[in-house]
Amino acid sequence: MIYNILLILVLAGIHFGLWFIFKKAGRAPWKSLVPVWNIVEWVGLCGKNWTWIAGMLIPGLNIFLFYLLVQESARVFRRNSFWEQLGAILCPPVYLPLLGLGPWQYVDPEVEKPEEISSARDWAEAVIFALIAVIPIRGFVFELYQIPSSSMEKSLLVGDHLMVSKLAYGPRIIQTPLSLPLMHNSLVGTDGRVPSYLGWPHFSYHRFPGLGKVKRYDAVVFNFPAGDTILGAFPGGQYTYYQAVQDFGREAVLGGTARYMGQSLGEVKTRPVDKRENYIKRCIGLPGEDLQIIDQAVHINGQPIETPAEAEVIYNVAFAAGINPTRALDEANVRYEDIDAALRNADRDPAGNTYLQVPLTQAAAKQLSFKSSVIGIEKVEVPADSSQSLYPNAEGFNWSVDNYGPIHIPAAGETLELTLENLPLYRRVITAYEGNTLEVRDGQILINGQPATTYTVRQNYYWMMGDNRHMSQDSRFWGFVPEDHIVGKARLVLWSTDKDHGGIRWNRTFRPASKK
């Protein structure tokens, strides 16, 4: 509620200031309260043309131009000092009323041009202005994101550069405000080891109304849930703190004696929600639903749902003796990295036939099956005794990535029945995500020190999975994604670079990103 009040105060300050600025400029003050018309009048009194009006109607660009108009407003009142213009940009809701109520007179730029400033100052102001303007744009409108891994192949490819809409589900307030612009959680060149933000002050979660809600099959960007606690040597979550605790025990990890593949794990640190790594997966399960994976097919509330057409799983592919598989796999659109890995781990029988494991879409598998060089092809199913560590990492849950669940996805306001058997599924919901203490004493569940057989959930949760089903670290490994971790929806592939073949994938330029 307090954030909505603050937003109202900000908007009120801006319009209050424009009322008196319009009056000084000889324009009807009431026009400052009329949407679009106020833009036309404001642009005109600053001496700008119709292109500014058009730009003010474009999300993202309008924020950038808004700050420029505040700066131009100061100039037409001959408030040209560097510090005053900086103050105008830093706090428009305060500066505009001061400008409108102050003793300064409006000078029509059509009659008398504003005072010229030096090119050095012009460049300095431009840099500072851009850094300030980018904060609300990235925080509330959209952000650019590059696909770093193959977990969403073949729907979203390594090298895709996405526009992620913050307006789709409603922008979150900036919870960690003291942060360097253009740096997510660490200083450039420090390999994630030096934070780019201060942990204080930190604001509580709030999301403003958006254009819609998370829907099934949306490509969603979110903060990595298991990234609340990180290892200094693995800040991106390649090897998580929780995996290390499971492998070595909490004391070994916190004591610094544990080593992973001969490497020290580094210092154990925590990160606020909005500074955890950004992940992108497809939303498969919604709040309140029951999810189960049976023989690689996802079932929701007992019914199978459609698998994205470009989703991949691992196939065993057998090539006849004397055949080089590389060309056939490249024609089937298999990444070079996956081909190289398959060839390094290839098996050959006495007859010289080659057996590979490669990720394929159904269409690619069908294409390969018609090739004379392929003598056999079948899906790989990962057994339940796999060495992969799956959520909830507890006894009694003998699941695999291909046969998983059933598991219930919590919804806001829902009351969960708690038992010792299902408690591992909801422990992180109750503790890490909703801030309660939980312990089991003499066979009894205690929440915040009180006996509990039920728990009422405070926020919605989602189930996210990568389209590359056998090569994706997703909800099957670290569980639910809380609503307060949701960043936005991948809307558009702006451009895509092809590491395998070089150059730009022009067929993916300005392609919708959230298509199933």
N, C-alpha and C positions, 0 to 999 in steps of 0.2 A: 504494500500500500504506500509506503513512504517513497518508493521510487517513482510511482505514478504521480504523487504529489510534486516531487522534484521536477518531473518532466513538465507538468502543468505550469510550475513556476518559471521554468526556463522559457517555455513558449510565451507565457504572459509577459515576461521581461522583454523579449524580442519585439512583440507586437506593441507593447506599451511605448518602447523607444521609437518604433517606426511611426506611431501615431503623431508624436511631436516633431519628428524629423520631416514627415510629410507636410505638417502644418507650417514649419519654417520654410519649406521649399515651395510654398504656395499651392500645394495640392490638397485635395479633400482628405482630412485625417481618417474618415471612416473607411476609405479605400484600403487602408493598412490591414483591415480585418477581413477583407474579402479574398478568398483563395484565388490564385492565378492573377487576379487584377492587381493585388498588392505587389506581385513580382513585376508586372508590366510597369507599374508606377515607380517602383524602387530602381529598376534597371534604367528607366528614363531619367530620373533625377541624378543618377550617377554618370549620365552621358554615354551609356553603352547601347549597342544596337540589338536587333531582334534575335541574333544568334545566342545571346545571353539568356533571353527569355526561353528559347527552345532548350538550351542546356539545363536550365533550372527545373525542367520537367523530367529529366533523365535521372533515375536513382543512382547514387554514387557521385556522378558528376555534379548534381545539384548541391551536395555538401561542399564540394571544392569551390564552386562558384559562390555559394553563400558566404564563405569566409572572404572571398575576394570582394564581394559587395560590401561587407562590413568595413573592409580596408578602404575601399573607394569612398564609402560614406564619410569616413574620417577625412579623406583628402578634399572632398567638396566643401568641407567646413574648415579647411586649411589647418587641420590637425595633422601635421606632417612629420613630427619627431619620430625617430625610430622606436623609442620606448612606448610612446602613446599608440602607435600602430601595432606594436607587439601586444599591448594590453587589449586592444580591440579584437585581435585574433584569438587571444587566450580566453576572453570572457565576454562574448557578444551580448548575453542577456543583461549584463551590468553596464557595459560600455554604451550600448545604443540608447538606453534611457538617459545616461549622463550626457551624451551628445545632444539628444533632443531637448533636454531641460537646461543645458548650459548656456552661457552668454554668447556662444559663437554663432556667426551668421552664415547662412547657406550662400554659396557662390555657384551660379549656374555654369557648368563646364562648357556649355555651348557659347556662353558670353565671354568667359575668362578661363583659359586652360589652367589646370592645377599646376602647382610648382614642380619643376623638373627635379629629379633626384639623381645622384651619381650612379653610374653603372655598377660600381662595387657594392653600394648599398642595395641597389635593385636586386643583385644576385643573392646577397645575404638574406634579404627579406624573402626572396623566392624559396630558398632552401629551408629556412625556418618555417615559413608558411606551409610548404609541402609536408614537412615532418609533422606539423600540428594537424593539418587537415586529414592526413592519412589515418590518424587514430580513430576518429568516429566512422570513417568510411570502412576500414577493416573491421571495426568492432560491431557496427550496426547494419551495414548494407551488404557488402560482399568481400570475399577474400580469394586470392589465387592460391591454388594447391597443385602440386605436381605429384603424379602417381610414382611412388618410389619402388614398389615391389610388384610381383606378378600375382598377388592374391586375388585380384579382380579380373584376371584374364578369362576369356577374351572380350569381356564387356568393356572394361577400361584397361588400357594398356600402359605398360611402363613407358614413360616419356610423354603421356598425356598431361597437358596443362589445363586445369579446370578452373572455372569460375564457380565458387561456392556461395550460394545465396544465404545470407543471414536472415533475410526477411521471410523466407519460406516457412519456417516454423516459429518465427518471432525472435528478434535479437536479444541476447542476454546482456545484462549490464556488464561493464568491464569490472570484473571482480578484483583484479590485481592492477590498479591504475598506474603505479610507479614502475613503468617498464619502458625500455628503449624502443622507439618506433622501428618497425620492419624486422624485429628479432623476436621470435616466438618465446623461447625459454632459455636461450643461452647466447653468449657473445659469439660473434662470427670468428672462426678460427680456433675456438677452444675445445672443439670436439664434444660439445655438450657439457663440459665440466664447470664452466663459470656461468652462473645465472645472469640473465639480462634484465632481471626485475628484482624489486624489493618485496619481501613477503608482507610488509606492513605499510599502509593499511590494506586490509582485505575486506571487501564487501560481501554480504550474503547473496545467495543466488536469487535472481529475479529475471523473468523473461517477459518482454513486452508482447502484445498480441501480434501474430504473424498472418501470413496469407493462407495458412492451412496447418494441418497436422501431419506427423510422420505416417506414411502409408506403406503397406507392404510393397516390396520391390524397389522402394526409393534407395538411391545411392546416397548414403548419409555419412557426413564427416562428423566425428565425435572425438572427445578427449579420451585417451586410452584408460579404461577403468583401473587396470592393474598398474598404472603409472603413478599412483599416489605415492608409492615408495620406490625409489630407484637405487640402482647400484652405480657408483661413480664410474666404473669401467664400461657399463652398458646403459647409458642414459636414455637411449632410444627404445628400450624395452626388448631388445633382441634376446636378452636373458634376464628375466624379471626377478625382483626380490623374492617373490612368493615361490617361484621355481627353485631358487637357491635355498630357501628355508626348507622346502620339501626334500631337496637333495642332501643338504648338509646339516640341517637343524638351525634353529634361530641363534643359539649361542655362538656357533661357529661363524655364522654370517656377521653378526653384530661384533663379534670379537676380532674379526679380520683374519681368521685362520683359514677360511674356506677359499679354495681356488678352483676355477672352472677352466678346464682344458689347459691347465698350467698357468692360467692368468689370474692375478689378484682381482677380486671382485670390486675393490675400491670402497670408498666411503659410502655408507648408507644415508640417503637424503630423502626428504619429502618434497612434494610439489603441490601447490594449490590446483584445484580442478582445471581452471582455464589455462594453466601453464603445463599441463600434461601433453604428451605427444599427440598430434592429430592423426587419427586413423580414418580410413574410408572402407566401408563394407556395405552390403545390401541388407536392408531391414527385411527379415523373414518372419519374425514373430512379433505380435503386438501385445500391449498390456491386457492381461486377463485371459490370454489364450493358453491352451495346452499344446506343447510341441513335442514331436517325436520324429526321429529319423529312422526309417526302416529300409534297409538295403539301398542306401544313398538317397532315397526319396523322402522329402520333408512332408510330414503330416501335421496339420493344424486341426485341433479339436476332433481328431480321429479321421480326418479326410485328407487325402494327398493333395498337395498344391502343385501348380505348374513350376517346373524347373526352368530358369532362364535359358533361352536357346543357346546362348554363348557360354554357358557354364562348362567347366572342364573337370574331368576326373582322370586318374591315372589308368592307363591301359597297358597290358602286356602285348607287345607287337613282335611277331616273329618274321624275320626277313630271310629269304632263301640264301643259300651259300653263294658267295661271290658277288653279292650285292652290297653297294655302299648305301646305307639308309639315309644319309644326309640330305640328298636331293629330294627324296620322297617326303621326308618329314618337313623340309623347308616349304615344299609345295602345299603341305597340309597346314601351313602357318604356325608351325611349332617354333618357339623362340630358340635362337642359337644357343643360349645359355642352357636351356633344357635338353637340346640335342647333345651338347658336349657332356653334360652330366650323365645322360643316358648311355652314351658311348663309353664313358669311363667306367661305368658299372655294368657293361654288357656281359651277357653269358653266351657261350657258343657250345654247341653240341659236337660230337665226333664227326658229324656230316658237314660241319662248317656253317650251319644255320645260326643266325644272330638273334638273340632275344633281348629286347629293350623294354624299359618302362618309361613312358612319356605321357604328359598331360594332354588330353585331346577333348575337343567338343564332340558331341554326337555326330555332327556333320563331318568333322575331320576324320573321325573313326570310320564312318561309312565310306568316305572318299578313299581312305587307305585300303579298306577291305576289298575294293575292286581292282587294286593294283596287282599285277601278276607277280611282283617281287615279294608281296606279303603273303605268307603261308598260314598265318593265324593271328587273330586279334581278339582280345577279351578284356572286360573291365577287371580292375583289381579291387578287391574288397578287403579293407583293413580289419583284421580280427580284433576281438575284444581284449585279447591279452597283449595288445600293442604296448610298446614302451612309452608311447606318447602320454603325457600327463594331462588328463582331461578334467574339466570342472565337474564336480566340486572337489576332486582330489581327495576322496574319502572312501573308506571301506564300505562295501555294499553297493557301489555304483560301478558295475563291471560293464562299462560302455565303450564304444569305439566311435571314431569320426563318421563311420558309415551306418552304425546302429546305435543311436543315442537317445536317451530319455526313456519314458516320458518325463517332461519337466514343465511346471506351471510358471508362466511369466507374470510377476506381480503387477497389479494396477493400483493407482492412487485411490485410497479410501477402502480398498479391499481388506478383509480380515482373514489372515492365513491361520489355519490350524497347525500348531507346532507340535512335533513329536521328536523324540531323539533320533528317529530314522530319517526324517526329512530336514532336520535342522541344518546339516551341512549345505543344503541348497540355498538357504536364506540367511546364513550367518553374516555374509558380507553386506547384504541388504540392510540388516538390522544394525550392524556395527559401523562398517566403513562408510556406507552411503547415507545412513540416516542418524548416525551419531549417538547410538545407544551403547551401553555396556551389556555384555552377555556372558554368562558362565553356566556351566552345568555342575550342580553340587548334589551329591547323593541321588543321582538319577533325576533331579528336578531342574528344569530350565528357569534361570533367573535373568530378567531383563531390567537393567537399572536397579538391581538388588531385590526386585520383587518377583515372586513366582508367576510364571506365565505359561499358558497353554495356547494362547493366540497372540497374534501381532497385527495391528492395523497399519497398512503401508501408507506412506506419506506422498510418494511421487510415482509416476509411471516408469516402467522399465521396458526395454526392447531387446530382441534377440537378433544379433547381426552376424551374417556369414559372408565369406568371400565366395565369388563365383568359381574360383579355382579351388574346388572343394578339398582336394588332397594336399594343397600347398598354401593353406591360409590359416594363420593364427587368428581365431575369431571367438565368438561366444562359446563354442564348444571347449575352448581352453581356459577362458577367464570369466565366463558367465554373462550376467545381464549388463546392459548399458543403461544407466540411470538417465532420466530426462534432463537433469542438470548438467550432464556431460555432452548433450547434443549441441553441435556447433552450427550446422546448416546442411543444406541439400546441394549436392553437385548438380548444377544446372546445365553447364555448357562446357564442351571441350573446345577451348579457344584455339589451340594448335597442338600438334603432337610431333615429337622427334623420334625417329626410328634408329635406335642404336645398332640393330642388326644389319640393316641395309643402307643406313646413312640417309641424311636429308629429312625433309618434312613429310609427314603423312597427310597429304593434301585432302584425301578423302575423309579425314577425321576433323578437319578444320570447321569450327562452328557447328559441331555435331551435338545434339542433345545428349547429356551424360547420364540421366536417370532412367533411360529407356530400359525396360526389362529384357 
